[in-house]
Amino acid sequence: MITSREYRTAKQVYGPLVLLESVEAVTYGELTDISTGNGERRRGRVLEINGDKVMVQVFEGTSGFAPEDLKVKFLGKGMELGVSEDMLGRVFDGFGRVIDDGPEIIPEKWLNVNGSPINPWARDYPNEFIQTGISTIDLLNTLVRGQKLPIFSGSGLPHAHLTAQIARQARVLKSDDKFAVIFAAMGITFEEAEFFIEDFRRTGALARAVLFVNLADDPPIERIAVPRMALTTAEYLAYEKDMHVLVILTDLTNYCEALREISAARKEVPGRRGYPGYLYTDLSTIYERAGRIKGRRGSITQLPVITMPEDDKTHPIPDLTGYITEGQIIMSRPLHMRGVYPPVDVLPSLSRLKDKGIGAGKTREDHANVMNQLYAAYARGVNAKELAVVLGESALSPMDLRYVQFAEAFEQRFVRQGEHENRSIEDSLRLGWELLALLPKTELKRIKDEFIEKYYPATQAGTAAKA
């Protein structure tokens, strides 16, 4: 039987932390109730244990705390979230409390927010296509059910609009199983929170979604709880309710900043750029909660968003993320400055599992060939454009000029897409073939002849062949 113990042995308060002495029989991560001299109550958890000394992390901050007035009760359990299928369509704060003026959730069960590690042997390989309605993702950087595919963005880029669009449009093709979206926002402004909530309500996407919202002025400790609350909900819906769950985490840079702030308060030795040395391990406990389990119909797919400070891909957060996840979608500031939405930088973007989710029976037989040819043609067109800047267009061959034309059309017709334009994979493939028709058939060296005969647009073939 779990019993609570109460202590009045607080010795120091600094930052969000309280140090207690002469404490017995507590465990790491154990929840606490903290009472102040004026009767105010706040929650915390055990962050560090050293002999009879215990460090407690206070969720709502320690403003107004005096050590001699504090009463700390250890509750004998870790942080838990009450989960239910009724959470769909609701909005919560970072600690899982209802904030949408609706009724409280009656939990079907309580789950520890740290989850349980998935046995590697029990993992099933991701191999089913998720259609996001975004051509640059669906056709070129395919998202596969059970994958973790981060979006690398930058300050001022429209990642909020892109993630909201994906949340509205995403679905698993060739499956009748229920699909849910868990949207976790960390350290965002009030205006951004209103945008997400209103967009979900206006478009009807809220009916299949659960939103966790942490504002920039909320305690940093709440920010650390948000992704774990979201993933605990996702695990319940996926593995106990057989749903396909897409988890969107935005913005993990704010999460890491909160982690650095608390690490500094603990006086830990900093690592790269002041982040704690365990940043890689901490991020892995979030990312590795995605996946599929053998024998279970449900799955968890992750789309974390990282805003790179100064657009620096070598910054510790995107750098470490790249080691754990299976690719990245990179947003381009130059494309954004030219008014292209979504400004996905196709060439450095990558989905390492895309080949597992495409092809006959999943998307279409010509998907892989079209993808490879579009990449190759766009890369040559970009290189030709850069060469023309240095040497002038007169230095380019007629075929190089054709590839420059292709690159410009690719950005304006394929990459550019309306914020409410939901393209099917067939729409994206058709558009890809229309662009490839700007090139002679002899240039399509990465596509099988039978696919060229079947899909090459007949109305444009004659014009392209004469060029």
HUMODA-V208348 format. One record per backbone hydrogen bond with DSSP energy under -0.5 kcal/mol. NH is the residue of the N-H (numbers start at 1). CO is the residue of the C=O. Records with the same first field share a line. If there is no record, write none. Layout:
NH=CO + CO
//
This chain:
5=74
7=72
11=19
12=19
14=17
17=14
18=56
19=12
20=18 + 54
21=9
23=52
29=46
30=27
31=77
32=44
33=73
34=42
35=33 + 71
36=40
39=36
42=34
44=32
45=57
46=30
47=55
48=55
50=53
53=50
54=20
55=48
56=18 + 54
57=45
58=16 + 56
59=43 + 57
60=43
61=58
65=62
69=66
70=66 + 67
71=35
72=7
73=33 + 71
74=5 + 72
75=31 + 73
79=29
81=111
83=81 + 109
87=84
88=85
89=209
90=87 + 209
92=211
93=97
94=213
96=93
99=91
100=91
107=105
108=83
109=83
111=81
113=79
115=112
119=117
122=119
123=119 + 120
124=292
130=143
131=129 + 171
132=130
135=133
137=134
138=134
139=135
140=135
141=137
143=130
145=128
147=144
149=147 + 302
150=327
151=304
152=150 + 329
153=151 + 306
157=154
159=157
162=158
163=159
164=160
165=161
166=162
167=163
168=164
169=165
170=166
171=131
173=129 + 171
175=172
180=244
181=208
182=246
183=181 + 210
184=182 + 248
185=183 + 212
186=250
188=214
193=189
194=190
195=191
196=192
197=193
198=194
199=195
200=196
201=197
202=198
203=199
204=200 + 201
205=200
206=200
207=204
208=205
209=206
210=181
211=90
212=183
213=92
214=185
216=188
218=215
222=219
223=219
224=220
225=221
226=222
227=223
229=225
230=226
231=227
232=228
233=229
234=230
235=231
236=232
237=233
238=234
239=235
240=236
241=236
242=238
243=237
244=178
245=243 + 299
246=180
247=245 + 301
248=182 + 246
249=247 + 303
250=184 + 248
251=305
252=305
254=251
255=251
256=252
257=253
258=254
259=255
260=256
261=257
262=258
263=259
264=260
265=261
266=262
267=264
268=263
271=275
274=271
275=272
277=269
279=276
282=278
283=279
284=280
285=281
286=282 + 283
287=283
288=284
289=286
290=287
291=300
292=124
293=298
294=122
296=293
298=238
299=243
300=291
301=245
302=147
303=247
305=249
306=151
308=153 + 306
311=308
312=309
313=311
315=312
319=315
320=316
321=317
322=318
323=319 + 320
324=320 + 321
325=321
326=148
328=350
329=150
330=328
331=152
332=343
336=332
337=333
338=334
339=336
340=335
341=339
344=342
345=330
346=344
349=345
350=328
352=326 + 350
353=326
354=351
356=353
357=353 + 354
362=359
363=359
367=364
370=366
371=367
372=368
373=369
374=370
375=371
376=372
377=373
378=374
379=375
380=376
381=377
382=378
383=379
384=380
385=381
386=382
387=383
388=384
389=385
390=386
391=387
392=388
395=392
396=393
401=397
402=398
403=399
404=400
405=401
406=402
407=403
408=404
409=405
410=406
411=407
412=408
413=409
414=409 + 410
415=410
416=411
417=341
421=418
422=420
423=133 + 421
428=424
429=425
430=426
431=427
432=428
433=429
434=430
435=431
436=432
437=433
438=435
439=436
443=440
444=441
445=443
447=444
451=448
452=448
453=449
454=450
455=451
456=452
460=457
461=457
462=458
464=460
465=461
466=462
467=463 + 464
//
